[in-house]
């Protein structure tokens, strides 16, 4: 799982002669701990794992900033774990580092005094912990954000190398394109949370229906865990408001309105300012993707965005289906189902893929015309229209192209149609829009 993250982030970091401590953040249960342990097992002779939530004694080692000398820390960790730590060859994992703010601060001293050490830290809710007064080692850590498995990683998890090879081709053959579309609909139901993916792939061959039912139970458990985190880390009153916003996302996405509607999300509260704090909390926790609406598609897109005009998407499309109580079997047949929620799932998938690829998407609205996603690539703008049915008409896109003729060279229409064509592609192609000219 998350082999791409291993290749693009972890292995290059290991090969540096002088490296900053690695800090991995992301929502809970996206696989940070599992991946770091696998990294330690496969790429190092030894690794040492320290969890700040589960072992309160660890916090005593980092009790004061005056005791943050790296060699002293390593010495005391050796005593605590009764093992030898070779600082220049072993991987040292600090997990749930948000539970010990001074441990986070210590990364600064490891960067300055032990630049050859292999220190990898992971944490959830880091953005929230930092807002509570932790001293963040600015410029002294290499920060990497981890997301649920992308569609490419889901394809890779099938252990069919030829399938992955054809996914990365600009125009896979019809038989491979058909198989990729089949996996896409499966991915919409299962999502990218490692526990859900692992369970479904393990038991799919013994009975798909039962495997899907159990996968949905896992998804509901994961949602409950995130709701518990909200209650634990945001205070009793504020937690209810955050939960209201979080739980409203499926309903919001099912509406015909192109933007998030503030009314009735929290009883008695209307307007953006009343919801700003819950929205910020969810965004910093990595549980939502906020896509700002723009009226002008001009570089830089960020300058065109308005604070109180946006769409919200969940960080995992599988959890979106569970939160919206969409039958998981129906999602597999979504192309044939008259589901009102169909467009929401497709858009959420594209938002996830673009965000995981390191791109910030926007949404363009002008009167009745709307382009679901507009992204910036250097000084160029790429419109991406997402259709929930096989539809050859693109009225909104035509309006956009007439208004911004320079974008006519590079735009995309994504739909359930599995056949690739100029400017048209199946929805699973979303992340590849960044790489191919048309």
C-alpha positions in Angstrom: 0.0 0.0 0.0 1.1 3.6 -0.8 4.1 2.3 -2.8 4.0 5.6 -4.7 4.6 7.6 -1.5 7.5 5.2 -0.7 9.1 5.9 -4.1 8.5 9.6 -4.4 9.0 10.7 -0.7 10.6 8.2 1.6 13.4 6.6 -0.6 14.7 10.0 -2.0 14.8 11.3 1.6 16.8 8.3 2.7 19.4 8.8 0.0 20.2 12.4 0.9 23.7 12.7 2.5 22.4 15.5 4.8 18.7 15.4 5.6 16.2 17.2 7.7 13.9 15.1 9.9 10.9 13.9 7.9 7.5 15.0 9.1 4.5 13.1 7.6 1.1 14.5 8.3 -2.4 13.5 7.2 -5.8 12.4 8.4 -5.9 9.4 10.8 -5.9 5.9 9.4 -4.4 6.9 6.0 -1.5 4.4 6.6 1.3 6.7 8.0 2.4 4.3 10.7 2.2 1.1 8.6 4.2 2.7 5.8 6.9 4.0 8.1 7.3 0.5 9.7 7.4 -1.1 6.3 10.0 1.5 5.3 12.1 0.6 8.3 11.8 -3.1 7.7 12.7 -3.0 4.0 15.2 -0.1 3.8 17.1 -0.3 7.0 18.9 -2.9 9.0 17.0 -1.8 12.1 14.3 0.7 13.0 13.0 1.9 16.4 9.4 2.9 16.9 8.2 5.4 19.6 4.5 6.2 20.0 3.8 9.4 22.0 0.1 8.7 22.5 0.6 5.1 23.8 3.7 5.6 25.9 3.5 8.6 28.3 7.0 7.9 29.6 8.3 9.1 26.3 7.0 12.6 27.0 9.2 12.7 30.1 12.3 12.5 27.9 11.1 15.7 26.1 9.7 17.3 29.2 11.7 20.5 28.8 13.2 22.4 25.9 16.4 22.6 27.9 16.7 18.8 27.6 16.4 18.6 23.8 20.0 17.7 23.1 19.8 15.0 20.3 22.5 12.7 21.8 20.9 12.9 25.2 17.5 12.1 23.7 18.9 9.1 21.9 20.7 7.9 25.0 17.5 8.0 27.1 15.5 6.4 24.3 17.9 3.5 24.3 17.4 3.1 28.1 13.7 3.2 27.7 13.6 0.6 24.9 16.6 -1.4 26.2 18.2 -1.6 22.7 21.1 0.1 20.9 20.2 2.8 18.4 22.8 3.5 15.7 21.9 7.1 14.9 23.6 7.2 11.5 22.2 3.9 10.2 18.9 3.1 11.9 15.5 4.6 11.2 14.0 6.3 14.3 10.2 6.7 14.1 8.4 9.3 16.3 4.7 8.5 15.9 1.7 10.6 17.0 4.2 13.4 17.6 1.4 15.9 18.0 0.9 14.4 21.5 4.3 15.8 22.6 4.9 19.4 21.4 8.5 19.5 22.7 9.3 16.3 20.7 8.2 18.3 17.7 10.5 21.1 18.8 13.4 18.7 19.1 13.3 18.0 15.4 15.0 21.4 15.0 18.0 20.3 17.0 18.2 17.0 15.1 18.3 19.0 11.9 21.1 21.3 13.1 23.2 18.9 15.1 22.6 15.4 13.6 21.9 16.0 9.8 22.9 12.5 8.9 20.3 10.9 11.3 17.3 9.1 10.0 14.4 10.7 12.0 10.9 10.2 10.6 8.0 11.6 12.5 4.3 11.2 11.8 1.2 12.8 13.2 -2.5 13.6 12.8 -4.2 16.9 13.6 -0.8 18.6 13.5 -2.3 21.8 12.2 -4.5 21.9 15.2 -1.8 21.0 17.7 0.4 23.8 16.4 -2.4 26.3 16.8 -2.4 25.5 20.6 1.1 26.9 21.1 3.6 24.2 20.0 6.9 25.5 18.7 7.1 24.3 15.1 10.6 23.7 13.7 10.1 26.1 10.7 12.6 25.3 7.9 14.1 22.4 9.9 11.9 19.5 8.7 11.0 18.0 5.3 7.1 18.0 5.3 5.2 15.5 3.3 1.4 15.1 3.3 -0.1 11.7 3.0 -3.5 11.0 1.5 -5.7 7.9 1.1 -4.6 5.6 -1.7 -5.1 7.3 -5.1 -6.7 5.4 -8.0 -3.3 4.6 -9.4 -2.2 3.1 -6.1 -5.5 1.1 -6.0 -4.6 -0.2 -9.5 -1.1 -1.1 -8.3 -2.6 -3.0 -5.3 -4.2 -5.4 -7.8 -0.8 -6.9 -8.3 -1.2 -6.9 -12.1 1.9 -5.1 -13.4 0.5 -5.0 -17.0 -2.6 -3.2 -15.8 -0.6 -0.5 -14.0 1.6 -0.1 -17.1 -1.4 0.5 -19.3 -2.9 2.9 -16.8 0.2 5.1 -17.2 0.0 5.0 -21.0 -1.7 8.0 -22.8 -4.1 5.7 -24.6 -4.5 2.2 -23.2 -6.0 -0.5 -25.4 -9.8 -1.0 -25.2 -9.6 -4.1 -23.1 -7.3 -2.5 -20.5 -9.4 0.7 -20.6 -12.5 -1.3 -19.9 -10.8 -3.1 -16.9 -9.6 0.3 -15.5 -13.2 1.6 -15.7 -14.4 -1.4 -13.8 -11.8 -0.8 -11.1 -12.8 2.9 -11.0 -16.4 2.1 -10.1 -15.0 -0.4 -7.5 -12.8 2.3 -6.1 -15.7 4.7 -5.8 -17.3 2.2 -3.4 -14.2 1.1 -1.5 -12.3 4.3 -1.4 -8.6 4.7 -0.6 -8.5 4.1 3.2 -5.9 1.3 3.5 -7.9 -0.8 6.0 -11.0 -0.8 3.7 -8.9 -1.5 0.6 -6.9 -4.3 2.2 -10.0 -6.0 3.5 -11.9 -5.8 0.3 -9.0 -7.1 -1.9 -8.4 -9.9 0.6 -12.0 -11.2 0.6 -13.2 -10.1 -2.9 -12.5 -13.5 -4.4 -14.4 -15.4 -1.8 -17.6 -13.4 -2.1 -17.9 -9.9 -3.4 -21.2 -9.0 -1.8 -20.1 -10.0 1.7 -16.7 -8.4 1.2 -18.5 -5.1 0.3 -20.8 -5.4 3.3 -17.8 -5.8 5.6 -16.0 -3.0 3.9 -18.9 -0.7 4.5 -18.8 -1.6 8.2 -15.1 -0.7 8.3 -15.9 2.6 6.6 -18.6 3.4 9.2 -16.1 2.6 12.0 -13.6 4.9 10.4 -16.2 7.7 10.3 -17.0 7.1 13.9 -13.3 7.3 14.8 -13.0 10.7 13.1 -16.1 11.9 14.9 -14.6 10.8 18.2 -11.4 12.7 17.3 -13.5 15.8 16.7 -15.1 15.4 20.1 -11.7 14.8 21.8 -9.7 17.6 20.3 -12.2 20.5 19.8 -14.1 21.0 23.0 -17.7 19.9 23.7 -19.6 22.8 22.1 -17.4 23.4 19.1 -17.2 19.7 18.4 -21.0 19.6 17.7 -20.6 22.4 15.2 -17.7 20.7 13.5 -19.6 17.4 13.3 -22.6 19.2 11.8 -20.5 20.6 9.0 -18.7 17.3 8.4 -21.9 15.3 8.3 -23.6 17.9 6.0 -21.1 17.4 3.1 -23.1 14.6 1.3 -26.3 16.6 1.5 -24.5 19.7 0.2 -22.9 17.9 -2.7 -26.3 16.4 -3.7 -27.8 19.9 -4.1 -28.0 21.6 -7.5 -26.3 24.7 -6.1 -22.7 25.1 -7.1 -21.6 26.3 -3.7 -21.7 25.4 -0.1 -24.9 26.8 1.5 -24.4 27.9 5.1 -28.1 28.0 6.1 -29.3 25.2 8.4 -25.9 23.4 8.6 -25.7 24.5 12.3 -29.1 25.3 13.9 -29.3 29.0 14.5 -26.2 29.9 12.6 -26.1 31.4 9.2 -23.4 33.0 7.2 -19.7 32.2 6.6 -18.3 33.9 9.7 -20.5 31.7 11.9 -19.0 28.6 10.3 -15.4 29.7 9.7 -14.0 28.0 12.8 -15.5 24.6 12.1 -14.5 24.8 8.5 -10.9 25.7 9.4 -10.8 22.9 11.9 -11.9 20.3 9.3 -9.5 21.6 6.7 -6.5 21.6 9.1 -7.4 18.1 10.2 -7.2 16.9 6.6 -10.8 15.7 6.6 -12.1 17.9 3.8 -10.9 19.4 0.5 -12.1 23.0 0.1 -12.4 24.1 -3.5 -12.8 27.8 -3.9 -15.2 29.2 -6.5 -13.9 31.9 -8.9 -15.6 34.1 -11.4 -12.4 35.0 -13.3 -10.0 32.4 -14.6 -6.8 34.4 -14.6 -3.3 33.7 -13.2 -2.9 33.4 -10.3 -6.1 31.6 -9.6 -5.6 32.0 -5.8 -6.1 35.8 -6.2 -9.5 35.3 -7.8 -10.9 33.2 -4.9 -13.4 34.5 -2.4 -13.3 33.3 1.3 -17.0 32.6 1.6 -17.6 31.0 -1.8 -16.5 27.3 -2.1 -17.4 23.7 -2.4 -16.5 21.0 0.2 -15.4 17.5 -0.6 -14.6 14.7 1.8 -11.0 13.5 1.9 -12.0 10.0 0.8 -14.7 9.1 -1.7 -15.4 5.7 -0.1 -16.2 7.4 3.2 -18.4 9.9 1.3 -20.6 7.0 0.1 -20.8 5.6 3.6 -21.5 9.0 5.2 -24.2 9.6 2.6 -25.7 6.2 3.2 -25.4 5.2 -0.5 -25.7 1.5 -0.9 -22.2 0.2 -1.7 -23.6 -2.3 -4.3 -25.3 0.6 -6.1 -22.1 2.5 -6.4 -20.5 -0.4 -8.3 -23.4 -0.1 -10.8 -23.5 3.7 -10.6 -23.2 4.1 -14.4 -26.5 2.3 -14.8 -28.2 3.7 -11.6 -30.3 6.9 -11.7 -28.6 8.1 -8.6 -28.8 11.8 -7.8 -25.6 11.4 -5.9 -23.7 10.2 -8.9 -22.2 13.6 -9.8 -21.1 14.1 -6.2 -19.1 10.9 -6.2 -17.4 11.7 -9.5 -16.5 15.2 -8.4 -15.2 14.1 -5.1 -13.0 11.6 -6.8 -11.5 14.2 -9.1 -10.9 16.6 -6.2 -9.1 13.9 -4.3 -6.9 12.9 -7.3 -5.9 16.5 -8.1 -5.2 17.3 -4.5 -3.1 14.2 -4.0 -1.1 15.2 -7.1 -0.1 18.4 -5.4 -2.5 20.6 -7.3 -5.0 23.0 -5.8 -8.3 22.9 -7.8 -10.7 25.8 -8.2 -14.3 25.8 -9.6 -15.3 28.5 -12.2 -18.9 29.9 -12.1 -20.2 32.5 -14.4 -24.0 32.9 -14.5 -25.4 29.5 -15.3 -22.1 28.2 -16.7 -19.9 26.2 -14.4 -16.6 24.3 -14.8 -16.2 21.8 -12.0 -12.4 22.2 -11.8 -9.9 24.7 -13.0 -6.3 24.2 -12.2 -3.1 26.3 -12.8 0.0 24.7 -14.4 2.7 27.3 -14.4 1.2 30.3 -16.3 -1.4 28.1 -18.0 -5.0 27.4 -16.9 -6.6 24.0 -17.5 -10.4 23.6 -17.3 -11.7 20.2 -16.4 -15.4 19.5 -16.9 -16.8 16.5 -15.1 -20.0 14.9 -16.5 -22.1 12.3 -14.6 -23.4 10.8 -17.8 -22.0 10.0 -21.3 -22.8 13.4 -22.8 -21.3 14.9 -25.9 -22.6 18.4 -25.1 -20.4 20.8 -23.2 -22.2 24.1 -23.0 -20.4 25.5 -20.0 -17.1 24.5 -21.4 -17.9 26.3 -24.7 -18.7 29.5 -22.7 -15.4 29.1 -20.9 -13.3 28.5 -24.0 -14.9 31.5 -25.7 -14.1 33.7 -22.8 -10.6 32.4 -22.4 -9.4 31.3 -25.9 -5.9 30.4 -24.8 -7.3 27.4 -22.9 -8.5 25.8 -26.1 -5.2 24.0 -26.5 -5.5 22.1 -23.2 -8.8 21.2 -21.6 -10.5 18.0 -20.6 -14.0 16.6 -20.5 -14.2 13.7 -18.0 -17.2 11.3 -18.2 -18.0 7.6 -17.6 -17.2 7.0 -21.3 -14.3 4.6 -21.2 -13.0 5.6 -24.7 -10.2 8.2 -24.8 -10.4 10.9 -27.4 -9.0 14.4 -28.0 -9.8 16.4 -24.9 -12.2 13.7 -23.7 -11.3 10.9 -21.2 -12.8 8.6 -18.7 -13.1 10.0 -15.1 -10.3 7.8 -13.8 -8.0 9.8 -16.1 -8.2 12.8 -13.7 -4.7 12.8 -12.3 -3.2 12.3 -15.7 -4.7 15.5 -17.0 -1.6 17.1 -15.4 0.8 15.2 -17.6 -0.7 14.9 -21.0 -1.1 17.9 -23.4 -4.7 16.8 -24.5 
